[in-house]
Amino acid sequence: MSRGGLSRRFPVLAIRDFRLLLGDRLIAPASVGFSMVGVSFAVLRATNSPADLSYVLAAQIAPALVFALIGGVAADRFRPQRVIVTANLLMALGEGTFGVLVLSGHSPLWAMIGLEAITGTGAAIFYPASQALLPRLVPRSMLQEASAISRLAMNTGQMSGAAVAGLLVAAAGAGWALVLCGVGMVSTVPLLLSIAGSRPDTRAEPHSGGAAREPAQAPAPAPSMLAELREGWSEFRSHTWLWVIVAQFGVVMMAWYGAFSVLGPVVAERHLGGPAAWGAITAADAFGLIAGGIVSLRLTPRRPMLFVVLTGGAVAISPLSLAMVLPLVAVCVASFGLGVLVEIMMVQWTVTMARNIPSDKLARVSSYDILGTVIAMPAGALIAGPLGAAIGVSRAQYAAAAAIIVASALALIPRDIRAIRSSDAPLPPPLEDPAAALETASG
């Protein structure tokens, strides 16, 4: 299909800034796919210790406990695309340097932990800015289509990166995968800097041709970071559906991260065929995300928050498939199916957030979202390795699946979760005139 045909089929593709964003959301996740495979096997082959892998992956997540909030304030104050540039450069520094150390044959544990902390800092400030950027680039009527297509690009990139990384690590070692991750992240910078975007407070002010204008007033002093964080927290806790689901996913992600990201490569190394097998599992998950993105272009669950909670419970499939040491094909099928559900869920979550949270607070609210979701993930990573060594990898993964199911069942209690419907979501004032947004296509 030609570019013109695609634009007629999906009008959001006529927006120049959105197309630039798609470029970033293809390249950066592909780079992350190299990191996902490269880091795990670099550590396992350097130390042969699941516990050491726990420490390194915990260091990757821990910075979110501080920098997610800072990233949220920064993305509401400044252009989110510039915050994302900073995030991508930090990830390039962390993973690229890690790769060079691995290739040099000298990668001590303390250095791996420190470099993954740098990478984690970039990832922490990326999420709030990413959530805030998309609604500034497209009209509100195109949010679901834009979210589905942008996430489709992200998941295509991640699937491709993970699949190639698995083969590369098996053939040439983890160092090259990490170096390529760094190169990919740097290559996104020109795309991001080319995005014009808009500010939520930018509005066309009507005026009559000959009427005198009001005298300009001095801008009010910028509020302190603490005041802005308090304002974001007030908005966050005012939505029951929001904080309940974030609390649910705090448990879900803690259990999943330990059972899948820490202990999963151990199962792959011992029973399924090593890094190529882990790359296949990761790619199957990403391929499921792609399929889910295609479905999301047209599917809207009638009760989106109920769907989100139930999908959180379905995440238990992931550690269960590894705990039972199913054949590689079965594990890949389970990862694919879960990926489909998770992607539909993420599109609904992104759209619901954009529609219900004021645009000038969205990044800060998103920072509390990511903070609540990842706050226990370092604990999950730190616990998983030693627990797997103490009681066995399979038993630790069964325990993680049980925690996921219990947390998801409790999240069904509030009425808001079951009652809110996709048609109930109020829309904020438009960020920009849709016609003006489409005019950027020719730029």
C-alpha positions in Angstrom: 0.0 0.0 0.0 1.3 3.4 -0.9 2.0 6.2 1.6 -1.1 8.0 0.4 -3.2 4.9 0.7 -1.9 4.3 4.3 -2.7 7.9 5.2 -6.3 7.5 3.9 -6.7 4.2 5.8 -5.0 5.6 8.9 -5.4 9.4 8.9 -3.0 9.9 11.9 -0.1 8.9 9.5 -0.7 12.2 7.7 0.8 14.1 10.7 4.5 14.7 10.2 5.4 14.8 13.9 3.6 11.5 14.5 5.6 9.8 11.7 8.9 11.1 13.2 7.7 9.6 16.6 7.1 6.3 14.9 10.7 6.3 13.7 11.9 6.7 17.3 9.4 4.1 18.5 10.8 1.6 16.1 14.5 2.1 16.6 14.7 2.6 20.4 12.7 -0.6 21.3 14.8 -2.6 18.8 17.8 -1.4 20.8 16.1 -2.4 24.0 15.5 -5.8 22.5 19.3 -6.2 22.2 19.7 -5.1 25.8 17.1 -7.5 27.1 19.1 -10.5 25.8 22.6 -9.0 26.1 22.5 -8.0 29.7 21.2 -11.3 31.1 23.7 -13.5 29.3 26.6 -11.1 29.8 26.1 -11.4 33.6 25.4 -15.1 33.6 28.4 -15.9 31.6 30.7 -13.5 33.5 29.6 -14.7 37.0 27.5 -17.9 36.5 25.3 -16.7 39.3 21.5 -16.0 39.2 22.0 -14.0 42.4 24.4 -11.6 40.7 21.9 -11.3 37.8 19.4 -10.3 40.5 21.7 -7.5 41.7 22.3 -6.2 38.2 18.7 -6.2 37.1 17.6 -4.6 40.4 20.1 -1.8 39.7 18.4 -1.3 36.4 15.0 -0.7 38.0 15.9 1.0 41.3 16.5 4.5 39.7 12.8 4.7 38.9 12.1 5.1 42.6 13.7 8.6 42.3 13.9 9.7 38.7 10.4 8.8 37.5 9.0 11.6 39.5 11.7 14.0 38.4 11.1 12.9 34.8 7.4 13.6 35.2 7.9 17.2 36.4 10.5 17.8 33.6 8.1 16.5 30.9 5.3 18.8 32.1 7.7 21.8 32.2 9.6 21.2 29.0 9.1 19.6 25.7 8.7 15.8 26.3 10.8 15.0 23.2 13.8 16.7 24.7 13.4 14.7 27.9 13.2 11.5 25.8 16.5 12.5 24.1 18.2 12.8 27.5 16.7 9.4 28.5 17.9 7.7 25.3 21.4 9.1 25.6 21.7 7.8 29.2 20.6 4.4 28.1 23.1 4.6 25.2 25.9 5.5 27.7 25.0 2.7 30.1 24.5 -0.2 27.6 27.2 0.9 25.2 29.9 1.1 27.9 28.7 -2.2 29.3 29.2 -3.8 25.9 32.7 -2.4 25.6 33.6 -3.8 29.0 32.3 -7.2 28.0 34.2 -7.2 24.7 37.4 -6.2 26.6 37.0 -9.3 28.8 36.9 -7.2 32.0 33.4 -6.7 33.4 33.4 -6.7 37.2 30.1 -7.0 39.0 30.3 -3.5 40.5 30.8 -2.0 37.0 27.8 -3.9 35.6 25.6 -2.7 38.5 26.7 0.9 38.1 26.2 0.9 34.3 22.7 -0.7 34.6 21.9 2.0 37.1 22.7 4.6 34.4 20.5 2.7 32.0 17.7 2.5 34.5 17.9 6.3 35.1 17.3 6.8 31.4 14.4 4.3 31.4 12.8 6.0 34.5 12.6 9.5 33.0 11.6 8.1 29.6 8.1 6.7 30.6 6.4 9.9 31.9 7.7 11.9 28.9 6.6 9.3 26.5 3.1 9.2 27.9 2.9 13.0 27.7 4.2 13.4 24.2 1.7 11.5 22.1 -1.4 13.5 23.1 0.5 16.7 22.2 1.1 15.5 18.6 -2.3 14.2 17.5 -6.0 15.3 17.8 -7.9 13.7 20.6 -10.2 11.9 18.2 -7.2 10.0 16.9 -5.7 9.0 20.3 -6.7 5.3 20.1 -5.5 4.9 16.5 -2.2 6.8 17.3 -1.6 4.8 20.5 -2.2 1.5 18.8 0.0 2.3 15.8 2.8 3.8 17.9 2.9 0.7 20.2 2.8 -1.5 17.1 6.0 0.2 15.9 7.5 -0.2 19.4 6.7 -3.9 19.6 7.8 -4.6 16.0 11.2 -3.0 16.9 11.5 -5.0 20.2 10.6 -8.3 18.5 13.1 -7.7 15.8 15.8 -6.6 18.2 15.3 -9.5 20.6 15.2 -12.2 17.8 18.4 -10.9 16.2 20.1 -10.4 19.6 19.5 -14.0 20.6 21.3 -15.2 17.5 24.0 -12.6 17.8 24.7 -13.4 21.5 24.8 -17.1 20.6 27.2 -16.5 17.7 29.4 -13.6 18.8 28.7 -12.9 22.5 26.7 -10.5 24.5 29.1 -7.6 24.2 28.2 -6.9 20.6 24.5 -6.9 21.4 25.0 -4.2 24.1 27.2 -2.0 21.8 24.5 -2.1 19.1 21.9 -1.1 21.7 24.0 2.0 22.5 24.4 2.9 18.8 20.7 2.5 18.2 19.7 4.7 21.0 22.1 7.5 19.8 20.6 7.2 16.3 17.1 8.2 17.6 18.3 11.7 18.7 17.9 13.5 15.2 14.4 12.1 14.9 13.3 13.4 18.3 14.8 16.8 17.8 12.9 17.2 14.5 9.6 16.9 16.3 8.0 20.3 16.6 5.2 19.2 19.0 3.1 21.6 21.0 2.7 22.8 24.6 -0.5 22.1 26.5 -0.9 25.8 27.3 -0.5 26.9 23.7 -3.8 28.1 22.4 -4.8 30.4 19.6 -6.1 33.6 21.2 -9.0 35.1 19.2 -8.8 38.9 18.7 -10.5 41.4 16.5 -8.4 43.1 13.9 -8.5 46.7 15.2 -9.2 46.1 18.9 -6.6 47.0 21.4 -5.0 44.1 23.2 -4.8 43.8 26.9 -1.3 44.8 28.2 0.9 41.8 28.6 1.3 40.6 32.2 4.4 39.4 33.7 4.5 35.5 33.8 3.8 34.0 37.2 6.8 32.5 38.9 7.2 28.8 38.2 6.0 26.6 41.1 8.6 24.6 43.0 9.1 20.9 42.0 7.6 19.9 45.4 4.5 21.9 44.7 4.2 20.3 41.2 4.6 16.9 42.6 1.9 17.5 45.2 -0.4 18.7 42.5 0.3 15.5 40.5 -0.2 13.3 43.5 -3.6 15.0 44.3 -4.7 14.2 40.7 -3.4 10.7 40.9 -5.2 9.7 44.1 -8.5 11.3 43.1 -9.1 8.4 40.6 -9.8 5.2 42.4 -9.5 3.1 39.3 -6.1 4.6 38.7 -4.4 4.0 42.1 -6.0 0.6 42.6 -4.7 -0.8 39.3 -1.3 0.8 39.9 -1.2 -1.0 43.3 -2.2 -4.3 41.6 0.6 -4.0 39.0 3.1 -3.1 41.7 2.7 -6.7 42.9 2.3 -8.2 39.5 5.4 -6.6 38.1 7.5 -7.4 41.2 6.5 -11.1 40.9 6.8 -11.2 37.1 10.2 -9.4 37.0 11.8 -11.8 39.5 10.2 -15.0 38.0 10.6 -14.1 34.3 13.5 -11.6 33.8 15.8 -13.0 36.5 14.9 -16.7 36.6 13.7 -17.0 33.0 17.2 -16.8 31.5 18.3 -19.4 34.1 15.6 -21.8 32.8 16.6 -21.0 29.2 20.3 -21.6 29.9 19.7 -24.9 31.8 16.8 -26.5 29.9 15.8 -24.7 26.7 18.9 -24.1 24.7 20.6 -20.9 26.0 20.5 -17.3 24.6 18.9 -18.3 21.2 16.0 -19.9 23.1 15.6 -16.8 25.3 15.7 -14.6 22.3 12.9 -16.7 20.7 10.8 -16.4 23.9 11.3 -12.6 24.0 10.6 -12.3 20.3 7.4 -14.4 20.7 6.2 -12.0 23.4 6.9 -9.0 21.2 5.2 -10.7 18.2 2.1 -11.2 20.4 2.3 -7.5 21.3 2.4 -6.7 17.5 -0.7 -8.8 17.0 -2.4 -7.2 19.9 -1.6 -3.8 18.5 -3.3 -4.7 15.2 -6.4 -5.9 17.1 -6.3 -2.6 19.1 -6.8 -0.6 16.0 -10.4 -1.6 16.1 -11.2 -3.3 19.4 -12.3 -1.3 22.4 -13.4 -3.4 25.4 -16.6 -2.1 26.9 -15.2 -2.2 30.4 -11.6 -1.2 29.8 -10.4 -1.2 33.5 -11.9 -4.6 34.1 -10.0 -5.8 31.1 -6.8 -4.3 32.5 -7.2 -6.0 35.9 -8.0 -9.4 34.3 -5.0 -9.1 32.0 -2.9 -8.4 35.0 -4.0 -11.8 36.4 -3.2 -13.5 33.1 0.4 -12.4 33.5 0.7 -15.5 35.8 0.9 -17.5 32.6 4.4 -16.3 32.0 6.1 -17.7 35.2 3.9 -20.8 35.1 5.1 -21.8 31.7 8.7 -21.6 32.8 8.0 -23.2 36.2 6.6 -26.3 34.4 9.6 -26.3 32.1 7.3 -26.7 29.1 8.9 -27.3 25.7 10.3 -24.2 24.0 7.5 -24.0 21.5 4.9 -24.1 24.3 6.6 -21.4 26.2 6.8 -19.2 23.0 3.0 -19.8 22.4 2.2 -18.8 26.0 4.4 -15.7 25.6 2.7 -14.8 22.3 -0.8 -15.2 23.8 0.0 -13.1 26.8 1.6 -10.5 24.5 -1.7 -10.1 22.6 -3.6 -9.5 25.8 -1.0 -7.1 27.3 -0.9 -4.9 24.2 -4.6 -4.5 24.0 -4.5 -3.6 27.7 -1.7 -1.1 27.3 -3.5 0.7 24.5 -6.7 1.0 26.7 -4.6 2.2 29.6 -2.8 4.8 27.5 -6.0 6.1 26.0 -7.9 6.1 29.3 -5.1 8.1 31.0 -5.0 10.6 28.2 -8.7 11.1 28.2 -9.2 11.4 32.0 -6.1 13.3 33.1 -5.6 17.0 32.3 -2.9 17.3 29.7 -0.7 19.6 31.8 -0.7 17.0 34.6 -0.4 13.9 32.5 3.4 13.4 32.8 3.4 13.9 36.5 0.5 11.5 37.0 2.2 9.0 34.7 5.3 9.3 36.8 3.3 8.1 39.8 1.9 5.4 37.6 5.4 4.1 36.7 6.7 4.6 40.2 3.9 2.6 41.8 4.3 -0.1 39.1 8.0 -0.5 39.5 8.5 0.4 43.2 8.7 -3.3 44.3 10.5 -4.6 41.1 14.0 -4.2 42.6 12.8 -6.3 45.6 11.5 -8.9 43.2 14.8 -9.0 41.4 16.8 -9.2 44.6 14.6 -11.9 46.1 14.3 -14.1 43.0 17.9 -15.2 42.6 18.5 -16.2 46.3 15.0 -17.7 46.6 15.5 -19.7 43.4 18.8 -21.0 44.9 17.1 -21.8 48.2 13.9 -23.5 47.2 14.4 -24.2 43.5 13.7 -22.1 40.4 10.4 -23.8 39.7 9.0 -23.3 43.2 10.0 -19.7 43.2 8.2 -19.2 39.9 5.0 -21.0 41.2 5.1 -18.6 44.2 5.3 -15.6 41.8 2.3 -16.8 39.8 0.3 -17.2 43.0 1.1 -13.6 44.1 0.0 -12.3 40.7 -3.4 -14.1 40.9 -4.1 -12.9 44.5 -3.2 -9.3 43.8 -5.4 -9.3 40.7 -8.4 -10.8 42.5 -8.2 -8.1 45.2 -8.1 -5.4 42.5 -11.6 -6.5 41.4 -13.2 -5.3 44.7 -13.7 -1.5 44.0 -16.8 -0.8 42.0 -15.1 1.7 39.7 -13.0 -1.1 38.2 -16.1 -3.1 37.2 -18.4 -0.1 36.3 -16.3 2.3 34.2 -17.0 1.9 30.5 -15.0 3.1 27.5 -17.9 5.5 26.6 -17.9 7.0 30.0 -14.4 8.6 29.8 -14.7 12.4 29.6 -12.5 14.1 27.1 -10.3 17.1 28.1 -10.3 20.3 26.0 -8.5 19.7 22.7 -4.8 20.2 22.7 -4.9 21.7 19.3 -7.1 22.1 16.3 -7.2 18.8 14.4 -7.0 20.6 11.1 -3.9 22.4 12.2 -2.4 19.1 13.3 -3.0 17.6 9.8 -1.4 20.6 8.2 1.9 19.5 9.7 1.9 16.6 7.3 3.3 18.7 4.5 6.1 20.0 6.7 
